[in-house]
Amino acid sequence: MQWRFLDTGSDNAGMNMAVDEAMLQRHDAGATPPTLRVYGWQVPTLSLGYAQKTEQEVRLEACRQYGIEVVRRPTGGRAVLHDDEVTYSVVMPIELPDESRTLTEHYRLIGLALSAALSRLGLPVILARPQRSVMSRQSASPACFAALSRYELSVAEKKLVGSAQKRAQNALLQHGSMPFTLDRDRLFQCLNVPPEQRAHLVQDAYVTMTAIQEVATTPISKTDLHEALRHGFSATFGVELVTATLSPAEQALAQQLYTAKYATSAWNLGGASVWRQSSRAVPVVSSEEDR
């Protein structure tokens, strides 16, 4: 079986999210094969989970001051500061070969693929569910990397990869951040946390989160990580990953989603309910254009 491998380079925040959702819609329609995509960010970006409340959790003035874009993801979870990283996204069928359809099983399998990739690069990653006490202690932070969830990757009990998932009728999208470096202070400057607690949260972040260059014993490039991800997903899912590009239909749909959704303050700052009130639904492009 063949999957696509897409390296779409760096783009603006809204288009990055629009492409991920377009890939999900076209795969859900049966028009494209399962796909692993890698990409980057033109400028530092704070991405918010689908249900996060911007006014309560983000200091927009600080984001503007530091030149950080704000975008809302189609997936859930907490805030992530994207900058010096490789971001991965994968679209695949909800029903696995063994007929399993559970959220946990997909997180596990994709986690195994990510683990295989990072282990190939010599990183001592662990794929495990943390103890309940650790999860509850970390749950108050609005930052994604402050909390380790099940089947996420850690090194020395510090979270290394943060991921989130969205499901359609027949397909799912999972994407995640694989940071090479972390600016913990900048992250918490952009989050709406009590000023008197900010320094403490930054110090805690050195205990709870890490980055590739902080744990690698030999230099690792982003190209190295791209190739390792290809090997990891190929070995885990038993597929061949073929280098490809977005289909015309995906490109057209991504542009529509960008214009109507991911480039709007109604979506990025207001959330789904505000966006729906101010926008019409974005149509799916004809499947013939995928060929």
Helices and strands as residue ranges (DSSP letters): E 2-11, H 13-28, E 35-41, E 45-48, H 54-57, H 60-65, E 69-72, E 80-82, E 85-93, H 103-120, E 126-128, H 132-138, G 144-146, E 152-155, E 158-167, E 171-179, H 184-190, H 195-208, H 212-215, H 222-237, E 240-243, H 248-257, I 258-262, H 265-265, I 266-270, H 272-278, G 287-290
